[in-house]
Amino acid sequence: MLGIWRSEMERIWNRKSSLLLYIAYILIVIAIIWSHKVTGTKVLRFGEGTVVVNNLNLPWLMMSEVALFLITAILPILYVDQLSGDLYSGAYRLYVLRPYRRFQFWLAKLLALSAITVIFMGTSLLIGVIAGWLFFPHSSTFFKYGLSVASFRSDAIPYILGFYLVLTLVCLVKLMLSSVVCLFVSRPLFAYIVILILSVFLFELFRPLIMLMDPFREILLALRIDNSFEFWMCAGGMIIACMIISFTRWQKKIV
């Protein structure tokens, strides 16, 4: 199993498309950080006002736009390229000839894409922390989203880490949704369009699933205990349901 996972990781990084997406993501992060450096402030997109950007809040404030690009474009394109791309090209016809159980091939692919997702998250976190320390004013306090009482520097690290952990979870929800779509729609372009449409439909069906399109505000609300139940129910339910459908479909699919 470990051998299949390593093979999948190598295959992902050996594709030029994966490397180009990673570079594009880094450039987007840098561009958004630079825009905050120029203005010195961040206008929150949901009417909450303007926030002065400092070293304590930059790593999560910058993700307002970054997460939007990430969850609607960068990661879905990566997932579709790796999942639908391999199915459409017929590459899996050779993979499944190796002496492993059938479900292990799909599991290894999803675990490899999960690891790549973590790398994307870690990259943005590292860039945000370093940029905040080097280029933005240093502060001893910051305001958590939706709160009027200042929090101290000691609260910044768990708040930032909590944000990125929840964002990673949301990305994994998108991965599992993508895995289901790609098993039914093998053409990569069509699969991406279906994922986009399905994300909009699910949001219209149940409000917290806006995380599949624009997760920033929902994540920050989820970090507040009094607003978290529906979010966790949706995220957990989506992962479980999509996993069941994905692996069931994979076991029956003719590659």
N, C-alpha and C positions, 0 to 999 in steps of 0.2 A: 504493500500500500504506500509506504514511504517513497519507494522507487517511482511509482506512478506520479505521486505529487511532485517530486523533484523534476521529473520529465515535463510535467505540465508547466511548472514555473519557468523552466528553460525555454519552452516553446513560446510562452507568453512574451518573455523579454526579448526573444530572438526575432519577433515580428517588428518590422519598422513602425507599423501603425501604433503599437503599444508604446514604443519609445516616443513617438511624435505626440501622442496624447499626454504622456507624462510631462514632456517639455512644455506643451501648450498650457497644461495645468499650472506649472510653476510660473510661467509668464503671466498668467491671469492673476495669480496670488500676488506677484510682485507689482503688477500694474495697479491693483486695488489698494495695496499698502501705500504705494506712492501717491495715489489720489488722496488718501487720508493724511499723508504727510504734508501735502500741499495745502489742504484746507485746515488741518488741525482739528477738525470736528467730523462727526458722523451723524447724518440725518437719518433717523430710524424710519423705515419704509411704511410703518403701520400707524403713523400719526402720533408716536410717543414723544416727539420732540427731537432736540439735538443734543448730542453727547460730546464732550471734549475727549479726544482720544489720547490715552496715555499707555505706558508700558504694561499696565495691569489688565486693561480691557481690550487692547488691540487684537490679541490672538483669537478672541471670539467675536468681536465686533466686525472684523474684516470678513468673517464667514457669512455675513448677510448676503453678499453678492456671490462670494466664492461657492457657497453651498448650492446656490441656485444653478450656476453653471455645472457644478459637479453632478448634481442629482438628475438634471434634465438632459445633459449632453455628454459630458466627458465619460462618466462611468457606464451609462447605457450603451454608448458606442463601443466601449471596450468589451462589455459583456456580450453584446450581439456579435461582435467580430470574433470572439473566442468561442461562443456557443453555436450560434447559427452558422457562422463561417465554416467551422469544422464539419457540421452536419451537412451543409449544402455542398461542400467540396468533396464529400465522401471520405474524409480523412479517418473517420471513426471505423470504417470498414476494416482498416488495417489494425487500429488500436485494439479492437475487441478480440483479435486473434491471439493476443498475448494471454498467458495462463493466469488470469485473474477473474474473479467473479464480475459479472456484468455491472452491478451497481457500483463497484469500486472505481470504475473509470469515470462515471458521472460525479461521484463523491469527490474524487481527486481533483477534477476540474473545478468544482465549486469551492473546494478548500483553497486551491491555488488562487482563484479569483478573489476569495476572501482575504488572503494574505496580501495580494496586490492592493486591495482596498485599504488595508491597514497601512501599507507603505504610503499611499496617497495622503491618508490622514496624518501620519507621522511627519511627512514632508511639510505640509501646511502648518502644522503645529510648531515645528522647529523653526521655519522661516518667520512665523508670527512672533515667537518668543524672542528670537535674535533681533529682528527688526524693531520690536518694541523697546528692547533694552538699549539698542544703539542709536535709534533715530527719533524716539518720541520722549516727551517729558516723563520723568520718573515721579511717581505719586505713591503716597502711603495709604491711600484709600481709593475705592472705586464703588460704583453703584451696580448692583445686580439688576437684571432686567425686571422692570415693573415695580421696583422697590425705591422708596424715597429715603431710606436710611442707609448711610454709607457703610460699606464693609471694609475691613482692614486687609492689609497685604497678605496676611496668613490665610485669608479665605480665597485669594485669587487662584492659587494652584489647584485646590480641589474643584473649584468652579470651572476653570478652564479644562481640566482633565475630564470632569463630568460631561461638559459640553461635547468634547471630541469623542468620548466613549459612546454617547447617545447618538451622535451623528454617524459614527461607524455602524451602529445598530441599524439606523435608518437606511444606510447604504446597502447593508446586507438584506434588508427587506426588499430593496429594489433589485438586488441580485437574484433573490429567489423568485420574484415576480418575472424577471427577465428569463430565468431558466425555464419557467412554465411556458412562456410565450414562444421561446425559441424552439421548443420541442414540438410545437404545433405549427409554427411558421418558420420554415427553414431558410427562406431568402432573407439575408441580413437587413436590407433596406426596409422591406415590408415588416420585419420583426420589430425594428426600431419604431416605425410609425404606430404599430399596434400597441407597443409598450407606452408610447406617449399618450395615445387616445385612452388606453385603459387606465392610466394614472389619473387623467382628468375625470373619467367616469367614476372611479372609486372615490375621488374627492367629493364629487357631487352627491355620491351615495352616503358618505359618512365623513363629516367635517375633519376629524383628526387625520384622515388619510391625505390631507393636503401635504403631509410630510413627503409624499412621493413626488411632489412638484416643487415645493418651496418649504424646506424643513426648518428654517432658521427660527422663526417665532414659536413654532410648536415645540422645538427642543428646549428653548428657554423656559417655556411654560411648564414643560414636563419636569424641569429641574426644581420647580416649586411643588412641594408635596401635595398641596391642596388642588393642583390642576393636572395631576399626572395619571389618574386612573384610566381615562379613555385612551390616552396616548399609548400606555403600556399594553392595554387590552388589544388595541388595533395592531401595534407592532408585533406583539407575540402571536396573535391570531393569524396575521398575514404570513409570518415565517412558517408556522406549523402547517397551515393550509397549503401554502405553495410547495413546501417540502414534500408533503404527501402526494400532491398532484404531480410534481416534477419527477419523483422517483418511480411512481406508478407508471407514468407515461414512458419514461426511459426504459423500464423493464419490458414494455410491450412494443416499443418503437423498432421498426426495421431500419437499420442503418446501411 
